[in-house]
Amino acid sequence: MTLRGEILYPFPVSGPARSAGDGTWYTVSKDSTSVHLWQLAEEN
């Protein structure tokens, strides 16, 4: 993965982003009860 800039999330996330494949990634909540799957927004 190439770092191209800072990612801003709509709420606090904990720990590093982990690859989920196909350009998506996931983060785990601080209390480890939730997994959030992310992808970049499409450019207009």
N, C-alpha and C positions, 0 to 999 in steps of 0.2 A: 504494500500500500504506500502510495506517495503522499506525503503531507503537502497540501496545497493551500491551507488556510485554517483558520479557527472555526470550529463548529459551535454554534449557539443552540442550546436546547430550550424548549419552552418551560422546562422545570428542572430542578437540580437532579443530576445523575451522579452515580458513585462508581469509582473504579475506571479502568480503561475500557475503551470501545473494543469489541471483539468482532472479527469478521464472521458474517453469516452467509457469505457467498453472493454472487450476482450483484455486487456493488452495494449490498446492504450490510448493516452492522447492528449489534445489539449491546445494550447496557443492562446491568442488574441493579435493582434498587438497593439502597444502603442496608436495609433490613433483610435483603435476599428473598423477599416475598413476591417480587415482580420482575419480569423481563420485558424490556421495551425494544422493539425492532424498528430500525430507522432506515431511511433512504434520502438521498438528496432531492430537493424539490426540482421539478423540471424548469428549465429556463424559458422565459417568455419570448 
